[in-house]
Amino acid sequence: MAHDVVSLGELLIDLVPLPDEGQGLSFVAKPGGAPGNAAVGLAKLGRSVAMLSKVGADAFGRLLTSTVEAAGVSIAGIAVSPVHRTGLAVVTLDAGGDRDFLFYRENCADVNFSVEEVREDLIRAAGILHVNSLVLASPISADAQRHAISVAHKAGILISADPNLRPLLWADRAAMVAAAREVVGTANILKIGEDELATITGISDPHEALRSLWHPGLQVAAITAGARGATIVTPDERVTVQGMPVRVVDTTGAGDAFMAAFLAGLLDSGFDLSRVSLEKIGIEACAFGAITTTAAGGMDAMPDRDKLESFLGDRS
């Protein structure tokens, strides 16, 4: 079966804090991982999606695959390891809902996703291959992603990239920056945060930073600025969309939700990169990200198309 998007990368469990009732920290397991969150968001927006990843043969791995599948994402490309555990991220939140992470991913399942486990048939039949840079932190999964991108390039498949920098998961900051530059260099579609642009380029102005990374294959990029909104850039246009105020519970997955709606909008428009089209895509992507912050977790907080349209309707 052909899919609109094939998303490659980590699937992990976010241990999200429950409200503190004076009895110490308590956590609930929420399925997550940026590429998985984006895949679920795309599926909830009505797009056909497949996931390429690896989980452990454990309760957390089963929770991830069942959640992804229940959202409508194909799990045919998810390998299951009998020897490696599913990765974990412990999420802590400040009073404003902004999150920080403690990662437990050493030798976990998804960093051992190998070239041999890449479903080339799914990539060749897709419209877009979506990747990030965290996969490149492990030599095994790095080889798998590079192979997948090579397959996509040979088949004429578009590459979508979200660098998704996680400094705590890199022993070497220079290696993290190099990995981010590598995925940006493969991208036809890019989503990147203002802070990530500064980290990668050393340039404080986000538009100058993006200009320094632009290459002939890059068709459209979204620079995200959290609650302040986003700017979508093409060689001919620059469209800024304001953020949408909501009562924030948990910002986990907000950027991934933006990514999902950004890709869905491009697909829905037939890759219409006119100013009017980009404004609509940006508004929907910012709204989708905002809604996701009103509930805890990544995948679990992703709204569907009806909720997105109701949210936008209320604000019109």
N, C-alpha and C positions, 0 to 999 in steps of 0.2 A: 504493500500500500504506500502511495506517495504521501508525504507529509509536508505541510507548509514550512515547518521549522524542525530541525533536529538540534537538540541542546546537549552539549557535551561538558561534563565537569562533575564537581563534587556533589554528593548527596550526604547530608549529615543531620544529626539530631541537635537542635538547639534546646538546651535546658533553660527554660524561661522562668524567672522568679515569680512566685505567687505573692499576693499581698501579704505584708509582714504583720502578723498578729501577735508579735511579742514572743514568739516561740522559736526564733531563729529562722534562717533562710530555708524556704521550701521551693522546690522546682517542679515544673511539669515538662514532659518531653514533647517538643514540637518539631515536626519534620521540616527540614530546611536545606540550605545550600543554595548559593546564588543561582547557578544554572537550573537547578530543580525548581526553585521558586518562580523563575521566569517561565519555565515550561508550563507549570500549573497555571500561572496567570494567563498565558496565551490560550491554553485550553479552555479556561473559563470565559474567555472572550470569543470563543467559537472557532478557534483555529486548530488545525490538525497538527499534533506535536508528538515527537518521539524523544526519548531520553537515552543518552549513552553515558553509562557510569558503572560503578561497582559498589556493592554493599556487602556487609557480612551476613553470614547465615545465622543471624541472631534476632532477638525481638525488635531491636531498633531498625535493622535492615528490613524486616517484614513490615514494620510500621511505615517506613519510607515508601516501599514499593506499593503497598496497598493504598496509601494516600495519593501517590502520583497516579496510579491507575484509576482510582475512584474519580479523580478530577478529569479524566478523559485522555491522559497522556499514555502513549504506548510504552510498555516496559520491556518490549522485545530486545532492546539494546542494553538492558541493565544486567550485568554479570553478577553472580553471587559467589562470594569466596567462602570456602569452608574453613579457612585458616586465618583470615584477617577480620578484625572487628570493624564495625561501622564507626565512623568518626563522630566526635562530640564537640560541641561548642557550648560553654557555659556562658549565658548572657546575663549581664548585670545592667540595671537601668538607673538613671538619675531621676531627679524629681520631675524633669521635663519629658521623660520617656526616651531620651537618647541612650543608646546602648553601647556597651563595651563587651569584649569577648575574652574568655579564657579558652584556648583550644587544646583538645586532647586528640591529636591526629597522627601521632608517630606510627608509621607502618600500618595505617588503617587501610580499609578495603579500597577506597577510591584512589589513593595514591599508587596503588598497585594495578590500576586499570591498564591493560597492556595493548600493544599494537594488534595482537592476535584476537583480542576481544572486541575490536572496533567493527561494528556492522557497516561495512562499506556499502552494502545494498541500500541501507536506509539513507545514507548520505547522498548517494547518486540520484535517488528519487526525490530528494527534498528541494525546496525552494531556497532555504537559508540554513547554513550551519552556524550555530551560536556557540561562542567560546569565551573563555576568560584567561587571566594570567596565572591564577593560583595553581592550576594544573601543572604549570611549568616548574614548580618548586620541587617536584619529584622526577627523577630521570625516567622512571617507567611510564608514568602518566604523561610526562612531557613528550616522550616519543609517540605515544598514542595520539595526542592532540596534533602534533606536527604531521603525523601520517593522515589523520582525518582531514586536516586542512589541505594537504596535498591531493587527496582524493577529490575533495570539493572543487579545488582549482581546476583539476583536469576535467571535471564534469561540468564546469561552468556554473557552479553553485555559488551564490553570494555568501560572504562571510560577515557575520555580525559579531562584534566584540564589546565586552565590558571588562576593562582591566581589573576592577574590583580589588584594589590593593589591600592587603592584610599584613602590615609590617611584622606583627607578632609571629607570623608563620614563616618568616624568612630569616635565616641566620645572617644573611649578607644583604644589606640594603641595595648595594650596587646590582646584585643579581635580580632583586625584585624590580628595580627600574628597568634593567635590560629585558626582563620578561614582559613587562608592560609595553615597552617600545616594540617588542617583537609582535605581540598580538595586535597592537595598533597598526603596525606595518602590513598586516594581512587583511585588515578590515575594509569592507565596502560600506558598512554601517557601524557607527561607533556611538556608545554612550559612556560618558566619562565625567567625573565630578570635578569641580573647580579645584579642590584640594589635591586631587590626583594629578591634574595637569601641572600644578606647581611642583609637586614631588617629582614627577617624571622629567620635567623640562628645566626646573629652576627659574622659571619665568612667572612673575606674580600676576600679570594680566592674563586672564584665561583665554582671551581671543588671540593675543599674541602667542601664547603657549600652544594653542591648537594650530595656529598657522604654521608654527615651526614643525609640527608633526604631520601636517597634511601631505598626502602623496596622491599620485594620479588615480589610484584605484579607489580612494575614499570618495563616496558619493554624498553622504549625509552624516552629520554628527550632532549629538545632543550633549550640551554642557549642562549638568545638573547642579543646582545650588540649594538642595534641601528644601526647607519651607519657603525659600524665596522664589522658587520656580525653576525655569530652565530656559536655555537658548538653543534653538535648532539652527544649524549652519550648513549651507551647501556652498559650492563655488559661486553661486549667484545670489543667494538670499541669506538673511540673518533675521530670525524671528524670535522675540523674547516673550515668554508666557509667565505671568505671575503665579506664585503659589496660592493654594487655597486653604484658608484657615480651618482647622478642625481641632477637636479635642484629642490630643495625642495620648495614646496608651503605650505604644511600643513602636519604635521606628524600624524594627527589624523587617527587612524585606521590602521597604519602601522603594529603594532604588531598583530592585528587581521587578517590582510591579510597574514602575515607570518603563523599564526596559521592555517588559511584555507588551504594554499598551503602545509603546513606540513602534515596535515591530508589527503589531496587529494593525496599527493605523497605516503604516507604509503598505502593508499587504492589502488592506481594505481599499486603499486609494489607487491601487495599481501602480505604486511608486510614483505618484504625482508629487513632484517636488516644487510646485508653485507655492507662492506665499500663502494664499488662502488655504491650501491643503495642509501646509506645514503648521499654520496656526491651529487648525482643527486637531491635528495629530498631537501637537504640544499640549493643548488644553485637556484632551482626553488622557494623555499620559500623566500630566500633573495631578489630575483628579484621581486617577487610578492609584497613584502612589499615595496621595493624601488619605483616601479611604482605607488603605492598608494599615496606616498608622493608628487607626481607631480601634484596633483589636490586637491581641497578643499573638505573636508567632509570625512566621513567614508564609508558608503555604496556606495555613488555616485562615489567615486574615485576607487572602486574595478574594476580592468581590467578583461577581459575575457581570455580564453585560447589562442585565436589568438594573442591578444596583448602581452601576456606573451611570446609566442614562437617568435614573431617578435622582442621583446626586447632582448631576449637571442641570437637570430640569429645575431642581429646587433653587439653584443659584442663578438661573437665567432671569 
